[in-house]
Amino acid sequence: MSLGDFSAVFLPYCLQKQPDGRYTILNRRYKPVGLTITEFINYEDYPVCVNLKGLSPATAAKLSWKGDPDTDQIYLYNDGCVPTENSENMQSYLKRLEILAKLKVS
C-alpha cells in the first residue's frame, strides 16, 4: 500500500487512546482519518478525539488484527494483512470494522 492510496488516508488503521481517555481514529499515516497532511500534529489540537463506549479489552481483542486486548493502541491491520491486498484480508478487516461501527461515540 502506498501512503498516497485512498485506503491509506480514509480507512481506519489504528485506534490511539489519548491521555484523557478518548480515542483518535488514525489512518495509515498516523493522522486522523481523512487528513492528508504530513506534518507532525497534536491530536488534542483537532476536534477528532471521541469516547468509544463499550471498548473493553475483549472488544479490543476482536478489533485487533492479532487479537491483542490492549485498549491503549489497537491496530486493525498490519503490513502482513493489508485489506487491499486480497479478498481474504479485506473480509477480515470488514469484520473488525463491523464491530467498530457498532460502538457508540460521544
C-alpha positions in Angstrom: 0.0 0.0 0.0 1.3 3.4 -1.0 0.9 6.2 1.5 -0.8 8.1 -1.3 -3.6 5.5 -1.7 -7.2 6.3 -0.8 -7.1 3.5 1.7 -4.0 4.9 3.5 -5.9 8.1 4.1 -9.6 7.1 4.6 -9.6 3.6 6.1 -9.1 3.3 9.9 -5.7 1.7 10.7 -5.3 2.3 14.4 -7.3 3.5 17.4 -5.0 5.5 19.7 -6.0 6.2 23.3 -5.3 9.8 24.4 -4.2 10.8 27.9 -7.8 12.0 28.7 -9.2 8.5 27.8 -10.7 9.5 24.4 -9.6 7.9 21.2 -8.3 9.2 17.9 -9.0 7.0 14.9 -5.9 7.1 12.7 -5.1 6.4 9.1 -2.0 4.6 7.9 -0.1 7.9 8.1 -0.9 8.1 11.8 -3.1 11.1 11.1 -6.8 11.3 12.0 -8.8 9.5 9.2 -9.2 11.8 6.2 -6.3 14.1 6.9 -3.6 14.1 4.2 -1.1 16.4 5.9 2.4 15.1 6.5 3.5 17.4 9.3 3.5 16.3 13.0 0.3 17.2 14.8 -1.0 17.0 18.3 -4.3 15.1 18.1 -5.7 17.1 21.0 -5.4 20.3 18.8 -8.1 18.9 16.4 -11.7 18.1 17.2 -11.2 14.4 16.3 -11.0 12.7 19.7 -14.0 10.7 20.8 -15.1 8.5 23.7 -15.8 4.9 22.5 -18.4 3.4 24.8 -18.0 -0.4 25.2 -14.4 -0.6 24.2 -13.3 -3.2 26.7 -10.2 -5.5 26.5 -12.4 -8.2 25.0 -13.7 -5.8 22.3 -10.1 -4.6 21.7 -9.1 -8.2 21.0 -11.8 -8.6 18.5 -10.8 -5.3 16.7 -7.0 -6.1 16.8 -5.6 -7.9 13.7 -3.7 -10.1 16.1 -6.2 -10.4 18.9 -4.5 -8.1 21.3 -6.6 -7.0 24.3 -4.6 -3.8 24.8 -7.0 -0.8 24.8 -4.3 1.9 24.5 -3.4 1.2 20.9 -5.5 -1.1 18.6 -4.2 -1.9 15.2 -6.9 -3.1 12.8 -4.3 -4.4 10.3 -0.6 -4.5 9.7 1.7 -4.8 6.7 1.1 -8.6 6.6 -2.6 -8.3 6.3 -3.3 -5.1 4.3 -7.0 -5.1 3.4 -6.5 -4.1 -0.2 -4.0 -6.9 -1.0 -6.6 -9.6 -1.3 -10.2 -10.5 -0.6 -9.4 -12.6 2.5 -7.6 -9.7 4.1 -10.5 -7.4 3.2 -13.1 -9.7 4.6 -11.2 -10.0 7.9 -10.8 -6.2 8.1 -14.5 -5.6 7.3 -15.5 -7.9 10.2 -13.4 -5.8 12.5 -14.9 -2.6 11.1 -18.4 -4.1 11.7 -17.5 -4.4 15.4 -16.0 -0.9 15.5 -19.1 0.6 13.7 -21.4 -0.7 16.4 -19.6 1.2 19.2 -21.2 4.4 20.4 -19.3 7.6 20.4 -19.5 10.8 22.3 
